[in-house]
Amino acid sequence: MARRVTLIPGDGIGPEVTKAAVTVAAATGVALEWETVEAGAEAIRTQGTPLPDAVLESIRKNRLALKGPITTPIGTGF
């Protein structure tokens, strides 16, 4: 049975980094099922928040997550 993992690709270099991490994880032979959710700049644009409730719900449900880098506004943060 595959272990379900929340995958937050992020933005900027995040998707590239998480893609590499998923490839490495697959090479271990451990059965993983990825549940991809959006956070960061795209989530701000579409949902008005960098960390939508659906992301937190997915993490709580799966109890395991992999998050790529996300953009942080310069000088203000989130």
FILOLUM-689325 format. One record per residue: x, y, z of N, C-alpha, C, O in turn; residue in three letters; residue number from 1. Coordinates in nm, 4 decimals. Layout:
<atom n_xx="X" n_yy="Y" n_zz="Z" ca_xx="X" ca_yy="Y" ca_zz="Z" c_xx="X" c_yy="Y" c_zz="Z" o_xx="X" o_yy="Y" o_zz="Z" type="ALA" seq="NUM"/>
...
This chain:
<atom n_xx="0.0836" n_yy="-0.1177" n_zz="0.0000" ca_xx="0.0000" ca_yy="0.0000" ca_zz="0.0000" c_xx="0.0886" c_yy="0.1247" c_zz="0.0000" o_xx="0.1849" o_yy="0.1334" o_zz="0.0761" type="MET" seq="1"/>
<atom n_xx="0.0554" n_yy="0.2196" n_zz="-0.0848" ca_xx="0.1349" ca_yy="0.3414" ca_zz="-0.0981" c_xx="0.1069" c_yy="0.4374" c_zz="0.0172" o_xx="-0.0055" o_yy="0.4475" o_zz="0.0662" type="ALA" seq="2"/>
<atom n_xx="0.2109" n_yy="0.5066" n_zz="0.0587" ca_xx="0.1995" ca_yy="0.6111" ca_zz="0.1613" c_xx="0.1643" c_yy="0.7409" c_zz="0.0915" o_xx="0.2340" o_yy="0.7819" o_zz="-0.0013" type="ARG" seq="3"/>
<atom n_xx="0.0577" n_yy="0.8063" n_zz="0.1342" ca_xx="0.0132" ca_yy="0.9314" ca_zz="0.0728" c_xx="0.0920" c_yy="1.0484" c_zz="0.1328" o_xx="0.1070" o_yy="1.0585" o_zz="0.2546" type="ARG" seq="4"/>
<atom n_xx="0.1420" n_yy="1.1364" n_zz="0.0454" ca_xx="0.2247" ca_yy="1.2493" ca_zz="0.0864" c_xx="0.1700" c_yy="1.3763" c_zz="0.0226" o_xx="0.1395" o_yy="1.3777" o_zz="-0.0967" type="VAL" seq="5"/>
<atom n_xx="0.1574" n_yy="1.4816" n_zz="0.1001" ca_xx="0.1200" ca_yy="1.6120" ca_zz="0.0464" c_xx="0.2422" c_yy="1.6714" c_zz="-0.0229" o_xx="0.3496" o_yy="1.6804" o_zz="0.0365" type="THR" seq="6"/>
<atom n_xx="0.2256" n_yy="1.7114" n_zz="-0.1475" ca_xx="0.3343" ca_yy="1.7716" ca_zz="-0.2243" c_xx="0.2976" c_yy="1.9165" c_zz="-0.2536" o_xx="0.1965" o_yy="1.9449" o_zz="-0.3179" type="LEU" seq="7"/>
<atom n_xx="0.3817" n_yy="2.0072" n_zz="-0.2052" ca_xx="0.3631" ca_yy="2.1501" ca_zz="-0.2277" c_xx="0.4796" c_yy="2.1953" c_zz="-0.3155" o_xx="0.5873" o_yy="2.2245" o_zz="-0.2635" type="ILE" seq="8"/>
<atom n_xx="0.4604" n_yy="2.2017" n_zz="-0.4479" ca_xx="0.5717" ca_yy="2.2335" ca_zz="-0.5375" c_xx="0.6327" c_yy="2.3712" c_zz="-0.5142" o_xx="0.7514" o_yy="2.3914" o_zz="-0.5400" type="PRO" seq="9"/>
<atom n_xx="0.5528" n_yy="2.4661" n_zz="-0.4658" ca_xx="0.6029" ca_yy="2.6014" ca_zz="-0.4466" c_xx="0.6064" c_yy="2.6768" c_zz="-0.5785" o_xx="0.5339" o_yy="2.6435" o_zz="-0.6722" type="GLY" seq="10"/>
<atom n_xx="0.6920" n_yy="2.7794" n_zz="-0.5849" ca_xx="0.7052" ca_yy="2.8575" ca_zz="-0.7068" c_xx="0.8513" c_yy="2.8967" c_zz="-0.7259" o_xx="0.9367" o_yy="2.8572" o_zz="-0.6466" type="ASP" seq="11"/>
<atom n_xx="0.8802" n_yy="2.9726" n_zz="-0.8283" ca_xx="1.0198" ca_yy="3.0032" ca_zz="-0.8589" c_xx="1.0914" c_yy="2.8734" c_zz="-0.8934" o_xx="1.0529" o_yy="2.8042" o_zz="-0.9876" type="GLY" seq="12"/>
<atom n_xx="1.1956" n_yy="2.8401" n_zz="-0.8176" ca_xx="1.2686" ca_yy="2.7146" ca_zz="-0.8416" c_xx="1.2016" c_yy="2.5961" c_zz="-0.7734" o_xx="1.2448" o_yy="2.4821" o_zz="-0.7903" type="ILE" seq="13"/>
<atom n_xx="1.0958" n_yy="2.6223" n_zz="-0.6962" ca_xx="1.0292" ca_yy="2.5169" ca_zz="-0.6195" c_xx="0.9870" c_yy="2.3959" c_zz="-0.7002" o_xx="1.0205" o_yy="2.2835" o_zz="-0.6628" type="GLY" seq="14"/>
<atom n_xx="0.9133" n_yy="2.4148" n_zz="-0.8116" ca_xx="0.8714" ca_yy="2.2978" ca_zz="-0.8881" c_xx="0.9887" c_yy="2.2131" c_zz="-0.9391" o_xx="0.9797" o_yy="2.0904" o_zz="-0.9430" type="PRO" seq="15"/>
<atom n_xx="1.0967" n_yy="2.2774" n_zz="-0.9775" ca_xx="1.2141" ca_yy="2.2040" ca_zz="-1.0249" c_xx="1.2773" c_yy="2.1237" c_zz="-0.9106" o_xx="1.3156" o_yy="2.0081" o_zz="-0.9285" type="GLU" seq="16"/>
<atom n_xx="1.2874" n_yy="2.1854" n_zz="-0.7954" ca_xx="1.3460" ca_yy="2.1185" ca_zz="-0.6787" c_xx="1.2594" c_yy="2.0010" c_zz="-0.6339" o_xx="1.3111" o_yy="1.8924" o_zz="-0.6076" type="VAL" seq="17"/>
<atom n_xx="1.1279" n_yy="2.0222" n_zz="-0.6251" ca_xx="1.0410" ca_yy="1.9140" ca_zz="-0.5795" c_xx="1.0334" c_yy="1.8014" c_zz="-0.6821" o_xx="1.0200" o_yy="1.6848" o_zz="-0.6447" type="THR" seq="18"/>
<atom n_xx="1.0417" n_yy="1.8344" n_zz="-0.8101" ca_xx="1.0441" ca_yy="1.7292" ca_zz="-0.9124" c_xx="1.1656" c_yy="1.6388" c_zz="-0.8920" o_xx="1.1546" o_yy="1.5165" o_zz="-0.9014" type="LYS" seq="19"/>
<atom n_xx="1.2800" n_yy="1.6981" n_zz="-0.8643" ca_xx="1.4014" ca_yy="1.6196" ca_zz="-0.8390" c_xx="1.3858" c_yy="1.5356" c_zz="-0.7122" o_xx="1.4269" o_yy="1.4197" o_zz="-0.7088" type="ALA" seq="20"/>
<atom n_xx="1.3266" n_yy="1.5942" n_zz="-0.6085" ca_xx="1.3066" ca_yy="1.5206" ca_zz="-0.4837" c_xx="1.2115" c_yy="1.4027" c_zz="-0.5021" o_xx="1.2331" o_yy="1.2959" o_zz="-0.4449" type="ALA" seq="21"/>
<atom n_xx="1.1065" n_yy="1.4217" n_zz="-0.5817" ca_xx="1.0130" ca_yy="1.3126" ca_zz="-0.6098" c_xx="1.0840" c_yy="1.2010" c_zz="-0.6860" o_xx="1.0594" o_yy="1.0831" o_zz="-0.6606" type="VAL" seq="22"/>
<atom n_xx="1.1714" n_yy="1.2376" n_zz="-0.7788" ca_xx="1.2491" ca_yy="1.1377" ca_zz="-0.8536" c_xx="1.3395" c_yy="1.0582" c_zz="-0.7595" o_xx="1.3495" o_yy="0.9361" o_zz="-0.7711" type="THR" seq="23"/>
<atom n_xx="1.4046" n_yy="1.1270" n_zz="-0.6672" ca_xx="1.4915" ca_yy="1.0598" ca_zz="-0.5694" c_xx="1.4084" c_yy="0.9673" c_zz="-0.4810" o_xx="1.4475" o_yy="0.8533" o_zz="-0.4558" type="VAL" seq="24"/>
<atom n_xx="1.2945" n_yy="1.0163" n_zz="-0.4341" ca_xx="1.2080" ca_yy="0.9332" ca_zz="-0.3492" c_xx="1.1623" c_yy="0.8083" c_zz="-0.4237" o_xx="1.1567" o_yy="0.7000" o_zz="-0.3654" type="ALA" seq="25"/>
<atom n_xx="1.1297" n_yy="0.8225" n_zz="-0.5519" ca_xx="1.0864" ca_yy="0.7073" ca_zz="-0.6316" c_xx="1.1984" c_yy="0.6036" c_zz="-0.6440" o_xx="1.1722" o_yy="0.4834" o_zz="-0.6480" type="ALA" seq="26"/>
<atom n_xx="1.3215" n_yy="0.6502" n_zz="-0.6498" ca_xx="1.4357" ca_yy="0.5593" ca_zz="-0.6637" c_xx="1.4573" c_yy="0.4726" c_zz="-0.5397" o_xx="1.5270" o_yy="0.3714" o_zz="-0.5467" type="ALA" seq="27"/>
<atom n_xx="1.3988" n_yy="0.5108" n_zz="-0.4272" ca_xx="1.4148" ca_yy="0.4308" ca_zz="-0.3052" c_xx="1.3317" c_yy="0.3033" c_zz="-0.3097" o_xx="1.3584" o_yy="0.2074" o_zz="-0.2372" type="THR" seq="28"/>
<atom n_xx="1.2296" n_yy="0.3037" n_zz="-0.3967" ca_xx="1.1425" ca_yy="0.1877" ca_zz="-0.4045" c_xx="1.0265" c_yy="0.1924" c_zz="-0.3072" o_xx="0.9414" o_yy="0.1034" o_zz="-0.3084" type="GLY" seq="29"/>
<atom n_xx="1.0213" n_yy="0.2951" n_zz="-0.2223" ca_xx="0.9098" ca_yy="0.3103" ca_zz="-0.1285" c_xx="0.7866" c_yy="0.3554" c_zz="-0.2069" o_xx="0.7953" o_yy="0.4474" o_zz="-0.2883" type="VAL" seq="30"/>
<atom n_xx="0.6740" n_yy="0.2923" n_zz="-0.1833" ca_xx="0.5511" ca_yy="0.3270" ca_zz="-0.2541" c_xx="0.4928" c_yy="0.4551" c_zz="-0.1962" o_xx="0.4477" o_yy="0.4582" o_zz="-0.0817" type="ALA" seq="31"/>
<atom n_xx="0.4944" n_yy="0.5610" n_zz="-0.2772" ca_xx="0.4407" ca_yy="0.6895" ca_zz="-0.2359" c_xx="0.3345" c_yy="0.7345" c_zz="-0.3354" o_xx="0.3475" o_yy="0.7140" o_zz="-0.4560" type="LEU" seq="32"/>
<atom n_xx="0.2305" n_yy="0.7955" n_zz="-0.2828" ca_xx="0.1256" ca_yy="0.8543" ca_zz="-0.3658" c_xx="0.1223" c_yy="1.0029" c_zz="-0.3318" o_xx="0.1014" o_yy="1.0401" o_zz="-0.2164" type="GLU" seq="33"/>
<atom n_xx="0.1428" n_yy="1.0873" n_zz="-0.4321" ca_xx="0.1560" ca_yy="1.2309" ca_zz="-0.4110" c_xx="0.0224" c_yy="1.3018" c_zz="-0.4279" o_xx="-0.0462" o_yy="1.2835" o_zz="-0.5286" type="TRP" seq="34"/>
<atom n_xx="-0.0142" n_yy="1.3825" n_zz="-0.3293" ca_xx="-0.1319" ca_yy="1.4694" ca_zz="-0.3371" c_xx="-0.0802" c_yy="1.6125" c_zz="-0.3509" o_xx="-0.0347" o_yy="1.6723" o_zz="-0.2534" type="GLU" seq="35"/>
<atom n_xx="-0.0871" n_yy="1.6663" n_zz="-0.4706" ca_xx="-0.0301" ca_yy="1.7978" ca_zz="-0.4990" c_xx="-0.1288" c_yy="1.9087" c_zz="-0.4647" o_xx="-0.2449" o_yy="1.9061" o_zz="-0.5055" type="THR" seq="36"/>
<atom n_xx="-0.0791" n_yy="2.0069" n_zz="-0.3881" ca_xx="-0.1581" ca_yy="2.1248" ca_zz="-0.3510" c_xx="-0.0743" c_yy="2.2495" c_zz="-0.3771" o_xx="0.0485" o_yy="2.2423" o_zz="-0.3811" type="VAL" seq="37"/>
<atom n_xx="-0.1396" n_yy="2.3628" n_zz="-0.3948" ca_xx="-0.0698" ca_yy="2.4871" ca_zz="-0.4282" c_xx="-0.0598" c_yy="2.5805" c_zz="-0.3084" o_xx="-0.1566" o_yy="2.6005" o_zz="-0.2350" type="GLU" seq="38"/>
<atom n_xx="0.0594" n_yy="2.6373" n_zz="-0.2900" ca_xx="0.0840" ca_yy="2.7405" ca_zz="-0.1896" c_xx="0.1817" c_yy="2.8402" c_zz="-0.2501" o_xx="0.2479" o_yy="2.8104" o_zz="-0.3495" type="ALA" seq="39"/>
<atom n_xx="0.1907" n_yy="2.9564" n_zz="-0.1913" ca_xx="0.2842" ca_yy="3.0570" ca_zz="-0.2398" c_xx="0.2196" c_yy="3.1586" c_zz="-0.3319" o_xx="0.1019" o_yy="3.1914" o_zz="-0.3171" type="GLY" seq="40"/>
<atom n_xx="0.2979" n_yy="3.2087" n_zz="-0.4281" ca_xx="0.2541" ca_yy="3.3184" ca_zz="-0.5147" c_xx="0.1274" c_yy="3.2842" c_zz="-0.5927" o_xx="0.0372" o_yy="3.3674" o_zz="-0.6026" type="ALA" seq="41"/>
<atom n_xx="0.1191" n_yy="3.1649" n_zz="-0.6473" ca_xx="0.0002" ca_yy="3.1268" ca_zz="-0.7248" c_xx="-0.1227" c_yy="3.1192" c_zz="-0.6346" o_xx="-0.2322" o_yy="3.1582" o_zz="-0.6751" type="GLU" seq="42"/>
<atom n_xx="-0.1048" n_yy="3.0695" n_zz="-0.5139" ca_xx="-0.2169" ca_yy="3.0628" ca_zz="-0.4198" c_xx="-0.2622" c_yy="3.2031" c_zz="-0.3799" o_xx="-0.3818" o_yy="3.2265" o_zz="-0.3620" type="ALA" seq="43"/>
<atom n_xx="-0.1685" n_yy="3.2960" n_zz="-0.3657" ca_xx="-0.2068" ca_yy="3.4341" ca_zz="-0.3348" c_xx="-0.2907" c_yy="3.4899" c_zz="-0.4493" o_xx="-0.3932" o_yy="3.5542" o_zz="-0.4268" type="ILE" seq="44"/>
<atom n_xx="-0.2462" n_yy="3.4647" n_zz="-0.5720" ca_xx="-0.3163" ca_yy="3.5167" ca_zz="-0.6894" c_xx="-0.4570" c_yy="3.4588" c_zz="-0.7011" o_xx="-0.5518" o_yy="3.5316" o_zz="-0.7303" type="ARG" seq="45"/>
<atom n_xx="-0.4709" n_yy="3.3285" n_zz="-0.6785" ca_xx="-0.6005" ca_yy="3.2638" ca_zz="-0.7011" c_xx="-0.6898" c_yy="3.2579" c_zz="-0.5778" o_xx="-0.8123" o_yy="3.2545" o_zz="-0.5897" type="THR" seq="46"/>
<atom n_xx="-0.6275" n_yy="3.2566" n_zz="-0.4567" ca_xx="-0.7080" ca_yy="3.2365" ca_zz="-0.3359" c_xx="-0.6898" c_yy="3.3447" c_zz="-0.2303" o_xx="-0.7575" o_yy="3.3443" o_zz="-0.1274" type="GLN" seq="47"/>
<atom n_xx="-0.5977" n_yy="3.4377" n_zz="-0.2563" ca_xx="-0.5798" ca_yy="3.5492" ca_zz="-0.1644" c_xx="-0.4966" c_yy="3.5200" c_zz="-0.0410" o_xx="-0.4891" o_yy="3.6033" o_zz="0.0493" type="GLY" seq="48"/>
<atom n_xx="-0.4343" n_yy="3.4040" n_zz="-0.0355" ca_xx="-0.3519" ca_yy="3.3672" ca_zz="0.0798" c_xx="-0.2382" c_yy="3.2763" c_zz="0.0334" o_xx="-0.2577" o_yy="3.1958" o_zz="-0.0576" type="THR" seq="49"/>
<atom n_xx="-0.1198" n_yy="3.2875" n_zz="0.0941" ca_xx="-0.0100" ca_yy="3.2001" ca_zz="0.0537" c_xx="-0.0251" c_yy="3.0562" c_zz="0.1043" o_xx="0.0397" o_yy="2.9648" o_zz="0.0535" type="PRO" seq="50"/>
<atom n_xx="-0.1111" n_yy="3.0371" n_zz="0.2045" ca_xx="-0.1292" ca_yy="2.9044" ca_zz="0.2634" c_xx="-0.2785" c_yy="2.8750" c_zz="0.2796" o_xx="-0.3343" o_yy="2.8921" o_zz="0.3880" type="LEU" seq="51"/>
<atom n_xx="-0.3424" n_yy="2.8309" n_zz="0.1712" ca_xx="-0.4864" ca_yy="2.8039" ca_zz="0.1768" c_xx="-0.5207" c_yy="2.6922" c_zz="0.2753" o_xx="-0.4381" o_yy="2.6058" o_zz="0.3048" type="PRO" seq="52"/>
<atom n_xx="-0.6428" n_yy="2.6959" n_zz="0.3249" ca_xx="-0.6895" ca_yy="2.5934" ca_zz="0.4192" c_xx="-0.6742" c_yy="2.4524" c_zz="0.3635" o_xx="-0.6457" o_yy="2.3589" o_zz="0.4384" type="ASP" seq="53"/>
<atom n_xx="-0.6930" n_yy="2.4363" n_zz="0.2319" ca_xx="-0.6828" ca_yy="2.3029" ca_zz="0.1705" c_xx="-0.5430" c_yy="2.2438" c_zz="0.1876" o_xx="-0.5280" o_yy="2.1222" o_zz="0.1989" type="ALA" seq="54"/>
<atom n_xx="-0.4410" n_yy="2.3290" n_zz="0.1894" ca_xx="-0.3039" ca_yy="2.2809" ca_zz="0.2095" c_xx="-0.2897" c_yy="2.2247" c_zz="0.3510" o_xx="-0.2388" o_yy="2.1143" o_zz="0.3703" type="VAL" seq="55"/>
<atom n_xx="-0.3348" n_yy="2.3012" n_zz="0.4483" ca_xx="-0.3257" ca_yy="2.2553" ca_zz="0.5872" c_xx="-0.4087" c_yy="2.1297" c_zz="0.6099" o_xx="-0.3663" o_yy="2.0396" o_zz="0.6822" type="LEU" seq="56"/>
<atom n_xx="-0.5261" n_yy="2.1232" n_zz="0.5491" ca_xx="-0.6102" ca_yy="2.0040" ca_zz="0.5613" c_xx="-0.5398" c_yy="1.8811" c_zz="0.5041" o_xx="-0.5444" o_yy="1.7734" o_zz="0.5636" type="GLU" seq="57"/>
<atom n_xx="-0.4748" n_yy="1.8969" n_zz="0.3891" ca_xx="-0.4023" ca_yy="1.7864" ca_zz="0.3272" c_xx="-0.2881" c_yy="1.7384" c_zz="0.4162" o_xx="-0.2674" o_yy="1.6183" o_zz="0.4332" type="SER" seq="58"/>
<atom n_xx="-0.2149" n_yy="1.8333" n_zz="0.4724" ca_xx="-0.1027" ca_yy="1.7967" ca_zz="0.5610" c_xx="-0.1547" c_yy="1.7248" c_zz="0.6853" o_xx="-0.0977" o_yy="1.6241" o_zz="0.7273" type="ILE" seq="59"/>
<atom n_xx="-0.2614" n_yy="1.7756" n_zz="0.7433" ca_xx="-0.3183" ca_yy="1.7103" ca_zz="0.8627" c_xx="-0.3650" c_yy="1.5690" c_zz="0.8304" o_xx="-0.3448" o_yy="1.4765" o_zz="0.9091" type="ARG" seq="60"/>
<atom n_xx="-0.4274" n_yy="1.5532" n_zz="0.7144" ca_xx="-0.4800" ca_yy="1.4224" ca_zz="0.6741" c_xx="-0.3656" c_yy="1.3239" c_zz="0.6466" o_xx="-0.3683" o_yy="1.2104" o_zz="0.6942" type="LYS" seq="61"/>
<atom n_xx="-0.2664" n_yy="1.3674" n_zz="0.5705" ca_xx="-0.1582" ca_yy="1.2767" ca_zz="0.5289" c_xx="-0.0478" c_yy="1.2627" c_zz="0.6330" o_xx="0.0238" o_yy="1.1626" o_zz="0.6349" type="ASN" seq="62"/>
<atom n_xx="-0.0341" n_yy="1.3621" n_zz="0.7190" ca_xx="0.0681" ca_yy="1.3640" ca_zz="0.8242" c_xx="0.2099" c_yy="1.3578" c_zz="0.7705" o_xx="0.3033" o_yy="1.3246" o_zz="0.8435" type="ARG" seq="63"/>
<atom n_xx="0.2259" n_yy="1.3900" n_zz="0.6426" ca_xx="0.3573" ca_yy="1.3919" ca_zz="0.5802" c_xx="0.3504" c_yy="1.4852" c_zz="0.4600" o_xx="0.2572" o_yy="1.4769" o_zz="0.3800" type="LEU" seq="64"/>
<atom n_xx="0.4494" n_yy="1.5745" n_zz="0.4469" ca_xx="0.4477" ca_yy="1.6702" ca_zz="0.3365" c_xx="0.5894" c_yy="1.6986" c_zz="0.2887" o_xx="0.6860" o_yy="1.6896" o_zz="0.3645" type="ALA" seq="65"/>
<atom n_xx="0.5989" n_yy="1.7330" n_zz="0.1606" ca_xx="0.7230" ca_yy="1.7804" ca_zz="0.1000" c_xx="0.6910" c_yy="1.9153" c_zz="0.0379" o_xx="0.6044" o_yy="1.9250" o_zz="-0.0490" type="LEU" seq="66"/>
<atom n_xx="0.7617" n_yy="2.0214" n_zz="0.0828" ca_xx="0.7359" ca_yy="2.1560" ca_zz="0.0338" c_xx="0.8584" c_yy="2.2110" c_zz="-0.0366" o_xx="0.9692" o_yy="2.2095" o_zz="0.0169" type="LYS" seq="67"/>
<atom n_xx="0.8358" n_yy="2.2598" n_zz="-0.1580" ca_xx="0.9410" ca_yy="2.3289" ca_zz="-0.2305" c_xx="0.9469" c_yy="2.4745" c_zz="-0.1887" o_xx="0.8577" o_yy="2.5230" o_zz="-0.1190" type="GLY" seq="68"/>
<atom n_xx="1.0518" n_yy="2.5450" n_zz="-0.2309" ca_xx="1.0634" ca_yy="2.6870" ca_zz="-0.1975" c_xx="0.9466" c_yy="2.7674" c_zz="-0.2552" o_xx="0.8965" o_yy="2.7389" o_zz="-0.3639" type="PRO" seq="69"/>
<atom n_xx="0.9050" n_yy="2.8687" n_zz="-0.1786" ca_xx="0.8026" ca_yy="2.9606" ca_zz="-0.2277" c_xx="0.8558" c_yy="3.1033" c_zz="-0.2173" o_xx="0.9446" o_yy="3.1322" o_zz="-0.1371" type="ILE" seq="70"/>
<atom n_xx="0.8006" n_yy="3.1910" n_zz="-0.2989" ca_xx="0.8398" ca_yy="3.3310" ca_zz="-0.2991" c_xx="0.7989" c_yy="3.3971" c_zz="-0.1688" o_xx="0.6878" o_yy="3.3765" o_zz="-0.1200" type="THR" seq="71"/>
<atom n_xx="0.8887" n_yy="3.4763" n_zz="-0.1127" ca_xx="0.8582" ca_yy="3.5559" ca_zz="0.0053" c_xx="0.8722" c_yy="3.7021" c_zz="-0.0326" o_xx="0.9777" o_yy="3.7428" o_zz="-0.0812" type="THR" seq="72"/>
<atom n_xx="0.7685" n_yy="3.7821" n_zz="-0.0118" ca_xx="0.7787" ca_yy="3.9232" ca_zz="-0.0472" c_xx="0.8948" c_yy="3.9904" c_zz="0.0268" o_xx="0.9089" o_yy="3.9758" o_zz="0.1483" type="PRO" seq="73"/>
<atom n_xx="0.9762" n_yy="4.0628" n_zz="-0.0466" ca_xx="1.0942" ca_yy="4.1278" ca_zz="0.0101" c_xx="1.0511" c_yy="4.2380" c_zz="0.1074" o_xx="0.9687" o_yy="4.3236" o_zz="0.0752" type="ILE" seq="74"/>
<atom n_xx="1.1086" n_yy="4.2329" n_zz="0.2253" ca_xx="1.0853" ca_yy="4.3364" ca_zz="0.3246" c_xx="0.9596" c_yy="4.3206" c_zz="0.4073" o_xx="0.9429" o_yy="4.3898" o_zz="0.5078" type="GLY" seq="75"/>
<atom n_xx="0.8694" n_yy="4.2298" n_zz="0.3667" ca_xx="0.7449" ca_yy="4.2165" ca_zz="0.4431" c_xx="0.7192" c_yy="4.0745" c_zz="0.4911" o_xx="0.6660" o_yy="4.0543" o_zz="0.6002" type="THR" seq="76"/>
<atom n_xx="0.7568" n_yy="3.9759" n_zz="0.4099" ca_xx="0.7263" ca_yy="3.8373" ca_zz="0.4457" c_xx="0.5769" c_yy="3.8126" c_zz="0.4395" o_xx="0.5031" o_yy="3.8902" o_zz="0.3789" type="GLY" seq="77"/>
<atom n_xx="0.5326" n_yy="3.7060" n_zz="0.5012" ca_xx="0.3902" ca_yy="3.6741" ca_zz="0.5044" c_xx="0.3387" c_yy="3.6917" c_zz="0.6445" o_xx="0.2203" o_yy="3.6699" o_zz="0.6700" type="PHE" seq="78"/>
